[in-house]
Amino acid sequence: MKNLVSTTPEIKELESRILVGIKKEVSVLTMDNVAHWKNFMCRREEIANHIIGEYYSVQEYGESYSFSNFNPAATFKKWAAVAVPEPQDIPENMDVLHLQGGLYAVFIHRGMAKDFSNTFQYIFSEWMPNSNYQLDSRPHFEFLDKRYLGAANPKSEEEVWIPIKSKNL
């Protein structure tokens, strides 16, 4: 898999955190990440005490969303957000997300955003079925920091956090 640093993810325990950002109801067919993030980045300084240089692109799929029977028209909540120690003075048209902690498989996507579907396909069609884990119902997210060089930069990197639990549960 050329877009991944490794085909084996790092398994990490995430501590819960508080995010503040802009959420939208989207589908794969209607999603416009560039516009969503541009809108958020213009307003991020309105968020009090946010952690500078760290961004979260969160997907809340919900119980009815199916990865095995994929429907590009199925809707989910998409967030552009930052972490805060405590939510205070939430800006207008922004929301708070309490990101629940738990076990995650963390992959590194290296490359341009247009190639992200290859990473996503590998995770759900190859790695997940052959692992000792199954998908958990918590939010998925991409963590972006100084390694993220922009959607069109082939040297860009982002962490892809997939919520998991043991298949033995």
N, C-alpha and C positions, 0 to 999 in steps of 0.2 A: 504494500500500500504506500505509494509514493508521497502522499500528503501527510502521513503520520510519522512522527519521530520513531515510534515503535508500534508494532501491532499489539503489544501487550500493555494495557493501561496500568497506572499506579492505582492501587485501591486505597482510598483515604476516608477517614472519618471527619466529616465536616461539622464544625460547631455551628449552632444556629446563629443567624445574623439578621440584622434589620436593614432593609433596602428601601430607598425612596426613589421614585422615578415615574416615568410615563408608561402606562399600559394601554394596549389596544387589542381589540378582538380582531383576529386575522385568520386567514387560511394560507396554505402554501400558494394558492392561486392569487390571493389579494395582498399578500405581504409586500411591503416596500420598506425594507430595512434602511436603505440610504436616507429616505425622507424621515423615517421615525427617529433615527439616530441624530440626524441633522437638527431636528426640532429639539431633541433632548439636550444635545451639546450646547445649543444656544442658551439654554436655561439652567444648566447644571449648577452654576454659581449661586442660584437662588436657594439651593439646599444647604441649610445650616450644618456646619461641622461634618461635612462629608469627607471621606477618605480620598485624598487627591491622587489622581493617576491610576485608579482602579475602577473598572467598569464591569457591569454585569448585564449580559443579554440573556434574559430568563424566559423560559417557555413553561406555561402552566397548561398542560394538556387535558387534565380532567379524566375522570373514570371511563367515559365513553369513547375516548380517542383510541384508535387502534393502529399500532405500528405493523402488525402482521397482516392486516387487511387494509392497507393504506388507501386513504381517500384524500386527494389533494384539496377537496372542497371542505373538509372537516375543519371546524374552527377551534382556536385555542387563544389563550392570552399571551401576548408578547410584550415584554418589558425592556426598557432601556433604563438602567438604574445605577445608583452608587450606594455604597454601604455607609451607614451612620451609626454612632454609638447609641444614640437615643433619638427617636423622631421628635422634632420640634418645629413649630411654625412651617408646616407643610405647604409648599407653594400651591397656588391655584392650579387645578387640572393635573395635579400629581397625586400619587397614592403611596401608601406604605405597604410593603410586603415583608412578612415575617418568614424568612427562609428557614425552614425546619432543618435541623442537623440530621446527620445519619451517614450511612455508608454510600460512597460514590466510586464509580470507575472513572478515572481521569485520563483522558486521551489528550495528546497535543496535535492540533491541526496546524500544519505548516503549509502556507501557500495562500493563494488568492481566495476570496470569498466565493467566487463562482464555482470553485472546486469543492466547496464544503459538502455538497450532496454525496460525493464519493466517500468522504469520511463517515457521514451519517449512515450510508448504505453499508459500509464495512462493519460499523458498530452493531447494527441491528440485524444484518443478514449473515454475518460471519462470526464476529466475536461473541455476541450475546448467546446465540444458540449452542455454542461450543464451550461456554464457560460454566463455572459452578454457581452462576448468579442468574437472577431473573430481574426484570424491571420492577422498580418500586414506583408508587404513585406520587411521589414528591416532585417538585419542579426540577426541570433540567436547566442547565445554564452554561454559558460560555463566560469565562473570566478573561478580561482583557487588561493588560498592563503595558509597561514600556516595550514588551516584545511584539505588541500589536502595532504594525507599521502602516496599516490602512488596508482596505478591502482589495485594492489592485496590486499590492506589493507581494511578489512571490516569496519574499523572505519573512513575511509576517507570520506570527505565531499566536495562537490562542488556546487556552485550556478548555476542553469540552468535558463537563461534569455530568455524568449520567447516574441517576439514583438507582441503586441496586439493593437486593437482599438475597440471602442464600436460597438456592433452589430447594434446600432441605427443610425449609420452614413450612 
